[in-house]
Amino acid sequence: MEKGINLEERRRQVPAIAAAFARRTNPERARWLAALCYLKTLGTSFMPMDLAEIALAETGNHRLSARAVSHKGALGVWQLMPYRARSHGYEPEDMADDEKCAAAAVRELLSKMDMAKGDLVRAKKLYCGVGPAANAYETKRRQFRREILDELGKLGLKEAVVKQYKAEQPS
């Protein structure tokens, strides 16, 4: 388990994530998904916000639906392709289960981190793929990141911490 400020920073992100999610789904579901972003990133180098912005970019326009299916066949809130879900030990139908989908999304992001040689920004872009669709996805993801950061600011998060998150630069 993580200690100190990192754990506290993670906890502070949850209400901001829930507020951003609540604009797209009901408050109860928003809190549930925000909690999953916190729980599933524990023990990783990822922050809850990293997982949340992917969910928003993937299914924010679909009410963060667990039943969302893309035109290419990606499934669940975090939109994993069936073959990618299997590569992480899940069946495609498991992606309708928010907990399993979030866990698979973390595993997918970890695999993208390897591909991106540790560059989190690039890993997030690779989460979507490559080419024009990935570029459009990256633009959306950054917009959602700013939305969560704005919520963090409303909650009184110290400016220095907000600046740390805003420091993300495109790769």
Buried (B, 14 or more C-beta within 10 A) or exposed (E): EEEEEEEEBBEBBBBBBBBBBBEBBEEEBBBBBBBBBBBBBEEBEBBBBBBBBBBBBBBBEBBBBBEBBEEEEBBBBBBBBBEBBBBBEBEBEBBBBBEBBBBBBBBBBBBBBEEBEEBBBBBBBBBBEEEEEBEEBBEBBBEBBEBBBBBBBEEEBEEEBBEEBEEBEEE
